Structures are given as C-alpha cells and as structure tokens.
Amino acid sequence: MEQYVYWKLRLDPLCRRISEIVPRGGTILDLGQGCGLLANLLAAQSARRSFIGLDYDAEKIAAARRSAMAPERMVSEVGNILDVEFPEADTVLLVDVLHYWPPEDQQKILRKAGACLRKGGRLVMRESCQDGSAKSKAVRLAELFSTAIGHNKSRHGVLMNSGETYLKLLKDAGFNTVQTREDLGWRSNLVFICGKDATENRLAAGADAAKRGLKR
C-alpha cells in the first residue's frame, strides 16, 4: 500500500491537481475510494470539505480509516456501489472505477450518482478511453495486471469504453458535460467534469471559456 501511494503521488497528475476541479466546500462522495488517497489530499487542502467513501474492498477501507488525516469529517464504509443507497453530496468522485462494471451497471451507477447530487453539484469521473491506440492498450494492460495480482478487485473483469460511449452514458444518466480534460490522467485517461443543471452548466462553461481567453 505504501508503494502504491508513493508511485501514485509521483506519477498521477490527478493527485497533484484534483483540488483544481473539486469545490473547496461541501460533502464529497468518493465512490470506489480505495485507500482514501484522494480524500486525504482534498481534506488537507480545505477544512470545509467532508467525505463519505465507499468501496467493497474491506482491506482498502481499513487502510482509509487508519490513514484519515481528519477523521472527524471523513467516513469510509464497505459497500457495493451498485447496491447501496448513496447519501446526498455536493460532489461525486468516480475515479478509475466505472470500467469494473458491465454497461447496464455503469448506467445504473451514473443514474444513482446523479440522483444523490444536490443542486449545483458536480460529478468528477475519470476513465481510460479506448480507441485502439497504443496509449489506450497500455492503460488496459495496467488494469488487467492490477486485477490479476489482486490489488484491484473486479467481478466482471475490465470493461473499458470509448470516449463517445462514456459521453453517451453520462447524457443518458442526465448529466451535462461541462469540461473534459486530458491532462489529469496517464496516457488515454480522460476526466469528465459534469453537472445536472443546464443553466448552471452553461454559466460554468462560459466562465471556463472566459478564463481561457484571458490566459491567451
């Protein structure tokens, strides 16, 4: 576990920059949270964030509880995200998780995530987008290796989609994708930043566009 955290912090850009895309306040629901690394990073950067983590790997949940840097505002529970009821949240994290489920279950998880979001909330999802390229094949091989050695557990194998398929799944679940980012993952990983309220999403997209214009 220590080696995993060490290399994630060194190699995964999302660990270094996740605070850029997660609001500094509110309740964050971390689906498939693993050992709680992202929650700890976000908790360290703002005392106004509280966390609820779910994962069906009991060993990782035990590690998340032991490592919690602010246990008074960090809860970690063992549970199958397909079956358990999601509490209300302002932000939902679904990072490198959806590909462990078949398409019909992916849709169900996204719908549940949308239903638990409070008004103005957002979903932050990262997945490897498979397009047959060497980059996407490398990510798939890495995931297959991690499940083969038991680091990640999956009942259905590794079922990655194309970027277009993920966008369709998100749309069918009621999400509007505000932004996609290629700079917060390894090789073919893509981050989808999504909301549900169309008006708020248009305003957020306009603000992002204005910022990009100012930077130019």
C-alpha positions in Angstrom: 0.0 0.0 0.0 2.8 2.4 0.8 4.4 1.7 -2.6 1.1 2.3 -4.3 0.7 5.7 -2.7 4.3 6.6 -3.3 4.0 5.9 -7.1 0.5 7.5 -7.4 1.8 10.7 -5.9 4.8 10.7 -8.2 3.1 9.7 -11.5 -0.6 10.5 -11.3 -1.3 14.2 -12.2 -4.8 14.0 -10.8 -3.3 13.6 -7.3 -1.3 16.8 -7.7 -4.2 18.8 -9.2 -7.5 17.4 -8.1 -8.2 20.4 -5.9 -8.5 22.5 -9.1 -11.7 20.8 -10.1 -13.3 20.0 -6.7 -15.1 22.8 -4.8 -13.4 23.8 -1.5 -16.6 23.1 0.5 -19.4 20.6 0.8 -19.8 16.9 1.1 -17.8 14.7 -1.3 -18.9 11.2 -2.0 -15.9 9.1 -3.2 -17.2 6.0 -5.0 -14.7 3.2 -5.1 -12.4 5.3 -2.9 -9.8 2.6 -2.3 -7.3 3.5 0.4 -8.6 7.1 0.6 -5.7 8.8 -1.1 -7.8 11.5 -3.0 -9.9 12.2 0.1 -6.8 12.8 2.2 -5.3 15.1 -0.4 -8.6 17.1 -0.7 -9.1 17.2 3.1 -5.6 18.5 3.7 -6.3 21.5 1.4 -9.6 22.6 2.8 -11.2 22.2 6.2 -14.6 22.9 4.7 -14.7 19.6 2.8 -16.3 16.5 4.4 -16.1 13.0 2.9 -18.0 9.8 2.6 -16.1 7.0 0.9 -17.5 3.7 -0.4 -15.6 0.6 -1.6 -16.3 -3.1 -1.4 -12.6 -3.9 -0.7 -12.6 -4.2 3.1 -8.8 -4.1 3.3 -8.6 -0.8 1.5 -11.4 0.7 3.6 -9.4 -0.3 6.7 -6.4 1.5 5.3 -8.5 4.5 4.5 -9.8 4.7 8.1 -6.3 4.3 9.6 -4.8 7.0 7.3 -7.6 9.5 7.6 -5.9 12.9 8.3 -9.2 14.4 9.5 -11.3 11.5 10.9 -14.0 13.9 12.3 -15.1 14.7 8.7 -14.1 11.6 6.9 -16.2 8.4 6.8 -15.2 5.3 5.0 -17.7 2.4 4.6 -17.5 -1.1 3.0 -20.2 -1.4 0.4 -21.0 -2.4 -3.2 -21.7 0.9 -5.0 -24.1 -0.8 -7.3 -26.4 -1.9 -4.4 -26.0 0.6 -1.6 -28.0 3.8 -1.4 -26.0 7.0 -1.9 -26.2 9.8 0.6 -26.7 13.4 -0.6 -23.5 15.0 -1.8 -22.2 18.2 -3.4 -19.5 16.4 -5.4 -19.3 12.8 -6.5 -15.9 11.3 -7.4 -15.9 8.3 -9.7 -12.2 7.9 -10.5 -10.9 4.8 -12.4 -13.9 2.8 -11.2 -16.7 2.5 -13.8 -14.7 0.1 -16.1 -15.1 -2.7 -13.5 -18.8 -2.9 -14.3 -20.8 -4.1 -17.4 -22.6 -1.3 -19.4 -26.0 -1.8 -17.8 -24.4 -1.4 -14.3 -22.3 1.5 -15.4 -25.6 3.3 -16.4 -27.2 2.4 -13.0 -24.2 3.8 -11.1 -24.3 7.0 -13.0 -28.0 7.5 -12.5 -27.6 6.9 -8.8 -24.8 9.4 -8.7 -26.9 12.0 -10.4 -29.8 11.4 -8.1 -27.8 12.0 -4.9 -26.2 15.3 -6.1 -27.5 18.4 -4.5 -28.4 21.4 -6.7 -25.4 22.8 -8.4 -23.3 19.7 -7.6 -20.9 18.0 -9.9 -19.6 14.6 -10.9 -15.8 14.2 -11.5 -15.2 11.0 -13.4 -12.0 9.6 -14.9 -11.8 6.7 -17.3 -9.5 5.3 -19.9 -11.0 6.0 -23.3 -10.3 3.0 -25.6 -9.6 3.8 -29.2 -7.3 1.0 -30.3 -4.2 3.2 -29.8 -1.0 2.1 -28.1 -1.8 4.5 -25.3 -5.2 3.0 -24.5 -3.9 -0.5 -24.8 -1.2 0.3 -22.2 -3.8 1.5 -19.7 -5.9 -1.6 -20.3 -2.9 -3.9 -19.7 -2.1 -2.0 -16.5 -5.6 -2.5 -15.3 -5.6 -6.2 -16.2 -2.3 -6.6 -14.3 -3.7 -4.8 -11.2 -6.7 -7.1 -11.1 -4.6 -10.2 -11.8 -2.4 -9.6 -8.8 -5.4 -8.8 -6.6 -4.6 -5.1 -6.0 -7.9 -4.1 -7.6 -10.9 -6.5 -7.3 -13.5 -7.0 -10.1 -16.3 -9.5 -10.5 -16.6 -8.7 -14.2 -13.1 -8.1 -15.5 -12.1 -4.8 -17.1 -14.7 -3.3 -19.5 -13.4 0.0 -20.9 -15.4 2.1 -23.4 -14.6 4.7 -26.0 -14.8 8.4 -25.0 -18.0 8.7 -27.1 -19.6 5.8 -25.2 -18.9 7.5 -21.9 -20.3 10.8 -23.1 -23.5 8.9 -24.1 -23.7 7.1 -20.8 -23.4 10.4 -19.0 -26.0 12.1 -21.1 -28.4 9.2 -20.7 -27.9 9.5 -16.9 -29.0 13.2 -17.0 -25.5 14.8 -16.9 -24.3 17.7 -19.0 -20.6 17.5 -19.5 -19.1 20.9 -18.8 -15.5 20.0 -19.4 -13.2 17.1 -20.4 -9.5 17.2 -19.6 -6.7 15.1 -20.9 -4.0 16.5 -18.6 -5.3 14.8 -15.4 -4.5 11.2 -16.3 -2.0 8.7 -17.7 -1.9 8.0 -21.4 -5.6 7.6 -22.6 -7.2 8.6 -19.3 -9.8 11.4 -19.6 -11.5 13.4 -16.8 -15.2 14.3 -17.3 -16.4 17.2 -15.2 -20.2 17.1 -15.2 -23.3 18.8 -13.8 -27.0 18.3 -14.0 -28.5 21.8 -14.1 -28.3 23.0 -17.7 -28.3 26.7 -16.7 -25.5 26.4 -14.2 -23.5 24.3 -16.6 -23.8 26.9 -19.3 -22.6 29.5 -16.9 -19.7 27.3 -15.7 -18.7 26.6 -19.3 -18.8 30.3 -20.1 -16.6 31.1 -17.2 -14.1 28.5 -18.2 -14.1 29.9 -21.8 -13.6 33.4 -20.4 -10.6 32.3 -18.3 -9.0 30.6 -21.3 -9.5 33.7 -23.3 -7.8 35.8 -20.6 -4.9 33.4 -20.4 -4.3 33.8 -24.2 
